[in-house]
Amino acid sequence: MAKKSSTSTTPRKPNAALMKPVQPDAILAAVVGSTPLSRGEMTKKLWEYIKKNGLQDQTKKTNINADAALKAVFGGKSQVTMFEMTKLVSAHVK
């Protein structure tokens, strides 16, 4: 019996739902801009903003410390985890 190869020869298809542009609302637009972006691009822009402003917690890297703009996006929370951030951001897209 031949052993199945663990590597696949077919390329992985991107998730169409993640590639579709979404419109950020006014609160999120203050951070990522007002043009429609895919969810991947939006996450990338959020991380650029977080890194540029030094908002990643230094002791626990999975936490994000919110400034005034991000606090509005995070529903008034001053600190969220990376995983919680994606859930809170999705409430601000159409």
Jmol script that loads the backbone (N, CA, C; Angstrom):
load data "model"
ATOM      1  N   MET A   1       0.848  -1.180   0.000  1.00  0.00           N
ATOM      2  CA  MET A   1       0.000   0.000   0.000  1.00  0.00           C
ATOM      3  C   MET A   1       0.889   1.238   0.000  1.00  0.00           C
ATOM      4  N   ALA A   2       0.669   2.144  -0.920  1.00  0.00           N
ATOM      5  CA  ALA A   2       1.485   3.355  -1.051  1.00  0.00           C
ATOM      6  C   ALA A   2       1.083   4.377   0.002  1.00  0.00           C
ATOM      7  N   LYS A   3       2.090   5.031   0.528  1.00  0.00           N
ATOM      8  CA  LYS A   3       1.843   6.055   1.551  1.00  0.00           C
ATOM      9  C   LYS A   3       1.497   7.378   0.867  1.00  0.00           C
ATOM     10  N   LYS A   4       0.483   8.073   1.360  1.00  0.00           N
ATOM     11  CA  LYS A   4       0.026   9.329   0.781  1.00  0.00           C
ATOM     12  C   LYS A   4       0.993  10.448   1.152  1.00  0.00           C
ATOM     13  N   SER A   5       1.333  11.258   0.198  1.00  0.00           N
ATOM     14  CA  SER A   5       2.237  12.387   0.442  1.00  0.00           C
ATOM     15  C   SER A   5       1.535  13.447   1.280  1.00  0.00           C
ATOM     16  N   SER A   6       2.265  14.032   2.226  1.00  0.00           N
ATOM     17  CA  SER A   6       1.655  15.036   3.098  1.00  0.00           C
ATOM     18  C   SER A   6       1.553  16.400   2.430  1.00  0.00           C
ATOM     19  N   THR A   7       2.330  16.622   1.376  1.00  0.00           N
ATOM     20  CA  THR A   7       2.250  17.905   0.676  1.00  0.00           C
ATOM     21  C   THR A   7       1.241  17.816  -0.457  1.00  0.00           C
ATOM     22  N   SER A   8       0.489  18.869  -0.625  1.00  0.00           N
ATOM     23  CA  SER A   8      -0.538  18.921  -1.653  1.00  0.00           C
ATOM     24  C   SER A   8       0.023  19.587  -2.897  1.00  0.00           C
ATOM     25  N   THR A   9      -0.391  19.135  -4.077  1.00  0.00           N
ATOM     26  CA  THR A   9       0.085  19.735  -5.310  1.00  0.00           C
ATOM     27  C   THR A   9      -0.836  20.849  -5.798  1.00  0.00           C
ATOM     28  N   THR A  10      -2.069  20.895  -5.291  1.00  0.00           N
ATOM     29  CA  THR A  10      -2.996  21.945  -5.704  1.00  0.00           C
ATOM     30  C   THR A  10      -2.785  23.179  -4.832  1.00  0.00           C
ATOM     31  N   PRO A  11      -2.747  24.359  -5.445  1.00  0.00           N
ATOM     32  CA  PRO A  11      -2.559  25.570  -4.645  1.00  0.00           C
ATOM     33  C   PRO A  11      -3.786  25.868  -3.788  1.00  0.00           C
ATOM     34  N   ARG A  12      -3.550  26.472  -2.657  1.00  0.00           N
ATOM     35  CA  ARG A  12      -4.633  26.804  -1.741  1.00  0.00           C
ATOM     36  C   ARG A  12      -5.403  28.002  -2.271  1.00  0.00           C
ATOM     37  N   LYS A  13      -6.725  27.905  -2.259  1.00  0.00           N
ATOM     38  CA  LYS A  13      -7.568  28.993  -2.757  1.00  0.00           C
ATOM     39  C   LYS A  13      -7.850  29.977  -1.629  1.00  0.00           C
ATOM     40  N   PRO A  14      -7.763  31.289  -1.892  1.00  0.00           N
ATOM     41  CA  PRO A  14      -8.087  32.266  -0.855  1.00  0.00           C
ATOM     42  C   PRO A  14      -9.586  32.259  -0.562  1.00  0.00           C
ATOM     43  N   ASN A  15      -9.919  32.569   0.678  1.00  0.00           N
ATOM     44  CA  ASN A  15     -11.310  32.623   1.098  1.00  0.00           C
ATOM     45  C   ASN A  15     -11.973  33.852   0.471  1.00  0.00           C
ATOM     46  N   ALA A  16     -12.985  33.636  -0.346  1.00  0.00           N
ATOM     47  CA  ALA A  16     -13.648  34.730  -1.060  1.00  0.00           C
ATOM     48  C   ALA A  16     -14.276  35.749  -0.113  1.00  0.00           C
ATOM     49  N   ALA A  17     -14.767  35.290   1.022  1.00  0.00           N
ATOM     50  CA  ALA A  17     -15.395  36.201   1.986  1.00  0.00           C
ATOM     51  C   ALA A  17     -14.372  37.174   2.568  1.00  0.00           C
ATOM     52  N   LEU A  18     -13.137  36.726   2.725  1.00  0.00           N
ATOM     53  CA  LEU A  18     -12.092  37.603   3.265  1.00  0.00           C
ATOM     54  C   LEU A  18     -11.546  38.566   2.216  1.00  0.00           C
ATOM     55  N   MET A  19     -11.716  38.235   0.951  1.00  0.00           N
ATOM     56  CA  MET A  19     -11.201  39.066  -0.134  1.00  0.00           C
ATOM     57  C   MET A  19     -12.178  40.160  -0.553  1.00  0.00           C
ATOM     58  N   LYS A  20     -13.459  39.991  -0.231  1.00  0.00           N
ATOM     59  CA  LYS A  20     -14.491  40.940  -0.640  1.00  0.00           C
ATOM     60  C   LYS A  20     -14.322  42.263   0.121  1.00  0.00           C
ATOM     61  N   PRO A  21     -14.286  43.390  -0.587  1.00  0.00           N
ATOM     62  CA  PRO A  21     -14.152  44.679   0.105  1.00  0.00           C
ATOM     63  C   PRO A  21     -15.355  44.983   0.987  1.00  0.00           C
ATOM     64  N   VAL A  22     -15.075  45.498   2.177  1.00  0.00           N
ATOM     65  CA  VAL A  22     -16.116  45.925   3.110  1.00  0.00           C
ATOM     66  C   VAL A  22     -15.905  47.401   3.416  1.00  0.00           C
ATOM     67  N   GLN A  23     -16.985  48.081   3.753  1.00  0.00           N
ATOM     68  CA  GLN A  23     -16.950  49.514   4.017  1.00  0.00           C
ATOM     69  C   GLN A  23     -16.846  49.769   5.523  1.00  0.00           C
ATOM     70  N   PRO A  24     -15.733  50.402   5.984  1.00  0.00           N
ATOM     71  CA  PRO A  24     -15.656  50.729   7.417  1.00  0.00           C
ATOM     72  C   PRO A  24     -16.611  51.872   7.761  1.00  0.00           C
ATOM     73  N   ASP A  25     -17.181  51.831   8.967  1.00  0.00           N
ATOM     74  CA  ASP A  25     -18.037  52.939   9.392  1.00  0.00           C
ATOM     75  C   ASP A  25     -17.163  54.127   9.805  1.00  0.00           C
ATOM     76  N   ALA A  26     -17.781  55.223  10.207  1.00  0.00           N
ATOM     77  CA  ALA A  26     -17.051  56.459  10.508  1.00  0.00           C
ATOM     78  C   ALA A  26     -16.046  56.279  11.648  1.00  0.00           C
ATOM     79  N   ILE A  27     -16.395  55.476  12.648  1.00  0.00           N
ATOM     80  CA  ILE A  27     -15.502  55.264  13.798  1.00  0.00           C
ATOM     81  C   ILE A  27     -14.237  54.527  13.367  1.00  0.00           C
ATOM     82  N   LEU A  28     -14.391  53.449  12.614  1.00  0.00           N
ATOM     83  CA  LEU A  28     -13.247  52.670  12.143  1.00  0.00           C
ATOM     84  C   LEU A  28     -12.471  53.426  11.064  1.00  0.00           C
ATOM     85  N   ALA A  29     -13.172  54.235  10.270  1.00  0.00           N
ATOM     86  CA  ALA A  29     -12.524  55.005   9.204  1.00  0.00           C
ATOM     87  C   ALA A  29     -11.486  55.986   9.761  1.00  0.00           C
ATOM     88  N   ALA A  30     -11.646  56.420  11.002  1.00  0.00           N
ATOM     89  CA  ALA A  30     -10.663  57.305  11.628  1.00  0.00           C
ATOM     90  C   ALA A  30      -9.312  56.611  11.780  1.00  0.00           C
ATOM     91  N   VAL A  31      -9.309  55.285  11.800  1.00  0.00           N
ATOM     92  CA  VAL A  31      -8.069  54.524  11.960  1.00  0.00           C
ATOM     93  C   VAL A  31      -7.555  53.978  10.624  1.00  0.00           C
ATOM     94  N   VAL A  32      -8.443  53.359   9.823  1.00  0.00           N
ATOM     95  CA  VAL A  32      -8.004  52.668   8.601  1.00  0.00           C
ATOM     96  C   VAL A  32      -8.309  53.422   7.310  1.00  0.00           C
ATOM     97  N   GLY A  33      -9.033  54.516   7.376  1.00  0.00           N
ATOM     98  CA  GLY A  33      -9.418  55.246   6.171  1.00  0.00           C
ATOM     99  C   GLY A  33     -10.835  54.889   5.763  1.00  0.00           C
ATOM    100  N   SER A  34     -11.412  55.695   4.889  1.00  0.00           N
ATOM    101  CA  SER A  34     -12.827  55.521   4.554  1.00  0.00           C
ATOM    102  C   SER A  34     -13.081  54.726   3.281  1.00  0.00           C
ATOM    103  N   THR A  35     -12.024  54.288   2.579  1.00  0.00           N
ATOM    104  CA  THR A  35     -12.228  53.518   1.355  1.00  0.00           C
ATOM    105  C   THR A  35     -12.518  52.058   1.676  1.00  0.00           C
ATOM    106  N   PRO A  36     -13.323  51.372   0.865  1.00  0.00           N
ATOM    107  CA  PRO A  36     -13.594  49.952   1.096  1.00  0.00           C
ATOM    108  C   PRO A  36     -12.309  49.123   1.009  1.00  0.00           C
ATOM    109  N   LEU A  37     -12.132  48.208   1.953  1.00  0.00           N
ATOM    110  CA  LEU A  37     -10.951  47.348   2.021  1.00  0.00           C
ATOM    111  C   LEU A  37     -11.378  45.911   2.254  1.00  0.00           C
ATOM    112  N   SER A  38     -10.531  44.965   1.839  1.00  0.00           N
ATOM    113  CA  SER A  38     -10.797  43.576   2.209  1.00  0.00           C
ATOM    114  C   SER A  38     -10.471  43.440   3.692  1.00  0.00           C
ATOM    115  N   ARG A  39     -10.982  42.399   4.316  1.00  0.00           N
ATOM    116  CA  ARG A  39     -10.730  42.208   5.751  1.00  0.00           C
ATOM    117  C   ARG A  39      -9.239  42.039   6.036  1.00  0.00           C
ATOM    118  N   GLY A  40      -8.536  41.403   5.137  1.00  0.00           N
ATOM    119  CA  GLY A  40      -7.092  41.235   5.293  1.00  0.00           C
ATOM    120  C   GLY A  40      -6.359  42.560   5.269  1.00  0.00           C
ATOM    121  N   GLU A  41      -6.715  43.418   4.296  1.00  0.00           N
ATOM    122  CA  GLU A  41      -6.098  44.746   4.203  1.00  0.00           C
ATOM    123  C   GLU A  41      -6.448  45.592   5.424  1.00  0.00           C
ATOM    124  N   MET A  42      -7.679  45.449   5.907  1.00  0.00           N
ATOM    125  CA  MET A  42      -8.116  46.213   7.068  1.00  0.00           C
ATOM    126  C   MET A  42      -7.305  45.815   8.306  1.00  0.00           C
ATOM    127  N   THR A  43      -7.107  44.523   8.478  1.00  0.00           N
ATOM    128  CA  THR A  43      -6.310  44.038   9.608  1.00  0.00           C
ATOM    129  C   THR A  43      -4.870  44.538   9.493  1.00  0.00           C
ATOM    130  N   LYS A  44      -4.347  44.530   8.270  1.00  0.00           N
ATOM    131  CA  LYS A  44      -2.982  45.013   8.046  1.00  0.00           C
ATOM    132  C   LYS A  44      -2.866  46.489   8.418  1.00  0.00           C
ATOM    133  N   LYS A  45      -3.856  47.297   8.012  1.00  0.00           N
ATOM    134  CA  LYS A  45      -3.843  48.725   8.343  1.00  0.00           C
ATOM    135  C   LYS A  45      -3.988  48.956   9.840  1.00  0.00           C
ATOM    136  N   LEU A  46      -4.811  48.145  10.507  1.00  0.00           N
ATOM    137  CA  LEU A  46      -4.943  48.249  11.957  1.00  0.00           C
ATOM    138  C   LEU A  46      -3.606  47.980  12.641  1.00  0.00           C
ATOM    139  N   TRP A  47      -2.907  46.936  12.192  1.00  0.00           N
ATOM    140  CA  TRP A  47      -1.617  46.609  12.792  1.00  0.00           C
ATOM    141  C   TRP A  47      -0.579  47.686  12.507  1.00  0.00           C
ATOM    142  N   GLU A  48      -0.615  48.281  11.315  1.00  0.00           N
ATOM    143  CA  GLU A  48       0.291  49.398  11.017  1.00  0.00           C
ATOM    144  C   GLU A  48       0.050  50.543  11.999  1.00  0.00           C
ATOM    145  N   TYR A  49      -1.214  50.847  12.253  1.00  0.00           N
ATOM    146  CA  TYR A  49      -1.593  51.912  13.185  1.00  0.00           C
ATOM    147  C   TYR A  49      -1.121  51.576  14.602  1.00  0.00           C
ATOM    148  N   ILE A  50      -1.333  50.326  15.017  1.00  0.00           N
ATOM    149  CA  ILE A  50      -0.944  49.887  16.363  1.00  0.00           C
ATOM    150  C   ILE A  50       0.575  49.980  16.535  1.00  0.00           C
ATOM    151  N   LYS A  51       1.326  49.505  15.549  1.00  0.00           N
ATOM    152  CA  LYS A  51       2.791  49.535  15.625  1.00  0.00           C
ATOM    153  C   LYS A  51       3.316  50.971  15.582  1.00  0.00           C
ATOM    154  N   LYS A  52       2.748  51.794  14.679  1.00  0.00           N
ATOM    155  CA  LYS A  52       3.193  53.179  14.527  1.00  0.00           C
ATOM    156  C   LYS A  52       3.015  53.971  15.817  1.00  0.00           C
ATOM    157  N   ASN A  53       1.923  53.701  16.529  1.00  0.00           N
ATOM    158  CA  ASN A  53       1.625  54.434  17.759  1.00  0.00           C
ATOM    159  C   ASN A  53       2.067  53.706  19.025  1.00  0.00           C
ATOM    160  N   GLY A  54       2.757  52.570  18.889  1.00  0.00           N
ATOM    161  CA  GLY A  54       3.269  51.828  20.037  1.00  0.00           C
ATOM    162  C   GLY A  54       2.183  51.348  20.984  1.00  0.00           C
ATOM    163  N   LEU A  55       1.090  50.817  20.444  1.00  0.00           N
ATOM    164  CA  LEU A  55      -0.062  50.431  21.264  1.00  0.00           C
ATOM    165  C   LEU A  55      -0.063  48.960  21.680  1.00  0.00           C
ATOM    166  N   GLN A  56       0.899  48.179  21.187  1.00  0.00           N
ATOM    167  CA  GLN A  56       0.963  46.778  21.601  1.00  0.00           C
ATOM    168  C   GLN A  56       1.579  46.730  22.999  1.00  0.00           C
ATOM    169  N   ASP A  57       0.940  46.002  23.901  1.00  0.00           N
ATOM    170  CA  ASP A  57       1.409  45.912  25.282  1.00  0.00           C
ATOM    171  C   ASP A  57       2.814  45.302  25.314  1.00  0.00           C
ATOM    172  N   GLN A  58       3.730  45.915  26.066  1.00  0.00           N
ATOM    173  CA  GLN A  58       5.116  45.445  26.089  1.00  0.00           C
ATOM    174  C   GLN A  58       5.312  44.183  26.924  1.00  0.00           C
ATOM    175  N   THR A  59       4.497  43.999  27.954  1.00  0.00           N
ATOM    176  CA  THR A  59       4.657  42.812  28.797  1.00  0.00           C
ATOM    177  C   THR A  59       3.913  41.605  28.242  1.00  0.00           C
ATOM    178  N   LYS A  60       2.719  41.814  27.734  1.00  0.00           N
ATOM    179  CA  LYS A  60       1.938  40.733  27.132  1.00  0.00           C
ATOM    180  C   LYS A  60       1.590  41.148  25.707  1.00  0.00           C
ATOM    181  N   LYS A  61       2.372  40.649  24.749  1.00  0.00           N
ATOM    182  CA  LYS A  61       2.287  41.081  23.351  1.00  0.00           C
ATOM    183  C   LYS A  61       0.942  40.802  22.678  1.00  0.00           C
ATOM    184  N   THR A  62       0.126  39.933  23.241  1.00  0.00           N
ATOM    185  CA  THR A  62      -1.173  39.644  22.632  1.00  0.00           C
ATOM    186  C   THR A  62      -2.222  40.692  22.991  1.00  0.00           C
ATOM    187  N   ASN A  63      -1.882  41.634  23.849  1.00  0.00           N
ATOM    188  CA  ASN A  63      -2.821  42.687  24.235  1.00  0.00           C
ATOM    189  C   ASN A  63      -2.543  43.975  23.473  1.00  0.00           C
ATOM    190  N   ILE A  64      -3.626  44.689  23.159  1.00  0.00           N
ATOM    191  CA  ILE A  64      -3.555  45.974  22.483  1.00  0.00           C
ATOM    192  C   ILE A  64      -4.081  47.032  23.440  1.00  0.00           C
ATOM    193  N   ASN A  65      -3.274  48.063  23.692  1.00  0.00           N
ATOM    194  CA  ASN A  65      -3.699  49.187  24.528  1.00  0.00           C
ATOM    195  C   ASN A  65      -4.315  50.236  23.603  1.00  0.00           C
ATOM    196  N   ALA A  66      -5.521  50.643  23.885  1.00  0.00           N
ATOM    197  CA  ALA A  66      -6.253  51.548  22.994  1.00  0.00           C
ATOM    198  C   ALA A  66      -5.928  53.010  23.279  1.00  0.00           C
ATOM    199  N   ASP A  67      -5.745  53.778  22.192  1.00  0.00           N
ATOM    200  CA  ASP A  67      -5.709  55.236  22.314  1.00  0.00           C
ATOM    201  C   ASP A  67      -7.153  55.712  22.101  1.00  0.00           C
ATOM    202  N   ALA A  68      -7.347  57.010  21.983  1.00  0.00           N
ATOM    203  CA  ALA A  68      -8.710  57.546  21.863  1.00  0.00           C
ATOM    204  C   ALA A  68      -9.455  56.981  20.645  1.00  0.00           C
ATOM    205  N   ALA A  69      -8.777  56.896  19.502  1.00  0.00           N
ATOM    206  CA  ALA A  69      -9.426  56.406  18.281  1.00  0.00           C
ATOM    207  C   ALA A  69      -9.788  54.925  18.398  1.00  0.00           C
ATOM    208  N   LEU A  70      -8.868  54.124  18.917  1.00  0.00           N
ATOM    209  CA  LEU A  70      -9.141  52.693  19.045  1.00  0.00           C
ATOM    210  C   LEU A  70     -10.129  52.395  20.162  1.00  0.00           C
ATOM    211  N   LYS A  71     -10.154  53.222  21.185  1.00  0.00           N
ATOM    212  CA  LYS A  71     -11.105  53.012  22.283  1.00  0.00           C
ATOM    213  C   LYS A  71     -12.544  53.073  21.747  1.00  0.00           C
ATOM    214  N   ALA A  72     -12.788  53.971  20.798  1.00  0.00           N
ATOM    215  CA  ALA A  72     -14.112  54.073  20.176  1.00  0.00           C
ATOM    216  C   ALA A  72     -14.428  52.802  19.381  1.00  0.00           C
ATOM    217  N   VAL A  73     -13.422  52.269  18.670  1.00  0.00           N
ATOM    218  CA  VAL A  73     -13.606  51.038  17.894  1.00  0.00           C
ATOM    219  C   VAL A  73     -13.841  49.854  18.823  1.00  0.00           C
ATOM    220  N   PHE A  74     -13.139  49.828  19.956  1.00  0.00           N
ATOM    221  CA  PHE A  74     -13.219  48.713  20.901  1.00  0.00           C
ATOM    222  C   PHE A  74     -14.378  48.830  21.875  1.00  0.00           C
ATOM    223  N   GLY A  75     -15.304  49.719  21.633  1.00  0.00           N
ATOM    224  CA  GLY A  75     -16.484  49.849  22.479  1.00  0.00           C
ATOM    225  C   GLY A  75     -16.182  50.393  23.862  1.00  0.00           C
ATOM    226  N   GLY A  76     -15.190  51.267  23.968  1.00  0.00           N
ATOM    227  CA  GLY A  76     -14.856  51.895  25.236  1.00  0.00           C
ATOM    228  C   GLY A  76     -13.840  51.139  26.077  1.00  0.00           C
ATOM    229  N   LYS A  77     -13.406  49.966  25.619  1.00  0.00           N
ATOM    230  CA  LYS A  77     -12.416  49.196  26.372  1.00  0.00           C
ATOM    231  C   LYS A  77     -11.028  49.806  26.165  1.00  0.00           C
ATOM    232  N   SER A  78     -10.238  49.865  27.246  1.00  0.00           N
ATOM    233  CA  SER A  78      -8.903  50.444  27.131  1.00  0.00           C
ATOM    234  C   SER A  78      -7.855  49.414  26.732  1.00  0.00           C
ATOM    235  N   GLN A  79      -8.175  48.120  26.874  1.00  0.00           N
ATOM    236  CA  GLN A  79      -7.249  47.066  26.449  1.00  0.00           C
ATOM    237  C   GLN A  79      -8.040  45.844  25.991  1.00  0.00           C
ATOM    238  N   VAL A  80      -7.631  45.288  24.844  1.00  0.00           N
ATOM    239  CA  VAL A  80      -8.258  44.073  24.316  1.00  0.00           C
ATOM    240  C   VAL A  80      -7.166  43.132  23.835  1.00  0.00           C
ATOM    241  N   THR A  81      -7.513  41.846  23.658  1.00  0.00           N
ATOM    242  CA  THR A  81      -6.558  40.896  23.082  1.00  0.00           C
ATOM    243  C   THR A  81      -6.642  40.992  21.560  1.00  0.00           C
ATOM    244  N   MET A  82      -5.636  40.453  20.881  1.00  0.00           N
ATOM    245  CA  MET A  82      -5.634  40.452  19.414  1.00  0.00           C
ATOM    246  C   MET A  82      -6.867  39.752  18.866  1.00  0.00           C
ATOM    247  N   PHE A  83      -7.254  38.668  19.524  1.00  0.00           N
ATOM    248  CA  PHE A  83      -8.376  37.857  19.053  1.00  0.00           C
ATOM    249  C   PHE A  83      -9.709  38.578  19.270  1.00  0.00           C
ATOM    250  N   GLU A  84      -9.812  39.280  20.386  1.00  0.00           N
ATOM    251  CA  GLU A  84     -11.008  40.067  20.682  1.00  0.00           C
ATOM    252  C   GLU A  84     -11.113  41.252  19.720  1.00  0.00           C
ATOM    253  N   MET A  85      -9.960  41.788  19.311  1.00  0.00           N
ATOM    254  CA  MET A  85      -9.912  42.944  18.415  1.00  0.00           C
ATOM    255  C   MET A  85     -10.639  42.650  17.095  1.00  0.00           C
ATOM    256  N   THR A  86     -10.393  41.489  16.502  1.00  0.00           N
ATOM    257  CA  THR A  86     -11.026  41.172  15.222  1.00  0.00           C
ATOM    258  C   THR A  86     -12.545  41.105  15.354  1.00  0.00           C
ATOM    259  N   LYS A  87     -13.032  40.578  16.475  1.00  0.00           N
ATOM    260  CA  LYS A  87     -14.468  40.493  16.719  1.00  0.00           C
ATOM    261  C   LYS A  87     -15.068  41.906  16.861  1.00  0.00           C
ATOM    262  N   LEU A  88     -14.383  42.769  17.609  1.00  0.00           N
ATOM    263  CA  LEU A  88     -14.886  44.130  17.817  1.00  0.00           C
ATOM    264  C   LEU A  88     -14.845  44.960  16.534  1.00  0.00           C
ATOM    265  N   VAL A  89     -13.817  44.747  15.724  1.00  0.00           N
ATOM    266  CA  VAL A  89     -13.692  45.489  14.464  1.00  0.00           C
ATOM    267  C   VAL A  89     -14.788  45.086  13.482  1.00  0.00           C
ATOM    268  N   SER A  90     -15.157  43.811  13.470  1.00  0.00           N
ATOM    269  CA  SER A  90     -16.173  43.350  12.521  1.00  0.00           C
ATOM    270  C   SER A  90     -17.530  44.013  12.763  1.00  0.00           C
ATOM    271  N   ALA A  91     -17.760  44.539  13.946  1.00  0.00           N
ATOM    272  CA  ALA A  91     -19.007  45.263  14.222  1.00  0.00           C
ATOM    273  C   ALA A  91     -19.036  46.632  13.537  1.00  0.00           C
ATOM    274  N   HIS A  92     -17.874  47.086  13.040  1.00  0.00           N
ATOM    275  CA  HIS A  92     -17.780  48.410  12.426  1.00  0.00           C
ATOM    276  C   HIS A  92     -17.650  48.365  10.898  1.00  0.00           C
ATOM    277  N   VAL A  93     -17.968  47.238  10.294  1.00  0.00           N
ATOM    278  CA  VAL A  93     -17.925  47.144   8.824  1.00  0.00           C
ATOM    279  C   VAL A  93     -19.304  46.820   8.280  1.00  0.00           C
ATOM    280  N   LYS A  94     -19.542  47.256   7.054  1.00  0.00           N
ATOM    281  CA  LYS A  94     -20.830  47.020   6.394  1.00  0.00           C
ATOM    282  C   LYS A  94     -20.629  46.079   5.219  1.00  0.00           C
TER     283      LYS A  94
END
end "model"
wireframe off; spacefill off
backbone 0.3
color backbone group
